[in-house]
Amino acid sequence: MQTHINYFPDTQIALIWCISDVQTIRPDLDDEEAFIVLKHVERKHDPDQGVNWDILKIWADELYPIR
């Protein structure tokens, strides 16, 4: 497993979200689609809102409207 080059566990924390988290709220998404949601959440991350279940759902629905 690769860790981020700028992550220093002695002085920082990192919270991990994975494709299965996205698929928990949107089981209709395949692995690739769920990962695209995660990457979009990462790019659009708002530190005032953070990343949470609601944010994952909002972006999943925006990128992949429920069929």
C-alpha positions in Angstrom: 0.0 0.0 0.0 1.3 3.4 -0.9 0.9 6.3 1.5 0.8 9.9 0.6 4.3 11.4 0.3 3.2 14.4 2.5 1.5 12.3 5.2 3.3 12.3 8.5 1.4 10.0 10.9 3.3 11.3 14.0 1.8 14.8 13.5 -1.2 14.3 11.2 -4.3 12.2 10.8 -5.9 11.0 7.6 -9.4 9.6 7.2 -9.9 7.1 4.4 -13.1 6.7 2.3 -13.3 3.8 -0.2 -15.4 2.7 -3.1 -17.4 0.4 -0.8 -18.4 3.5 1.2 -19.8 5.1 -2.0 -21.5 1.8 -2.9 -23.2 1.6 0.5 -25.2 4.7 -0.3 -25.4 4.0 -4.1 -25.2 0.2 -4.6 -26.1 0.7 -8.3 -22.6 2.2 -9.0 -19.8 -0.1 -10.1 -16.3 0.1 -8.8 -15.1 2.5 -11.5 -18.1 4.9 -11.0 -17.7 4.8 -7.2 -14.0 5.7 -7.6 -14.8 8.6 -9.9 -17.1 9.9 -7.2 -14.3 9.6 -4.6 -11.9 11.4 -6.9 -14.4 14.2 -7.5 -15.1 14.6 -3.8 -11.3 14.8 -3.3 -11.0 17.6 -6.0 -14.0 19.5 -4.7 -13.3 19.0 -1.0 -14.5 21.9 1.1 -12.7 21.9 4.5 -15.6 23.7 6.1 -17.9 20.8 5.2 -15.5 17.9 5.2 -16.3 14.6 3.7 -19.3 12.7 5.1 -22.1 10.4 3.9 -24.2 13.4 2.8 -21.3 14.8 0.6 -20.7 11.4 -0.9 -24.4 11.1 -1.8 -24.7 14.6 -3.2 -21.8 14.1 -5.6 -22.8 10.5 -6.5 -26.2 11.8 -7.4 -24.8 14.7 -9.3 -22.4 12.6 -11.3 -24.7 9.6 -11.7 -28.4 10.6 -11.5 -30.5 7.8 -10.1 -31.7 5.7 -13.1 
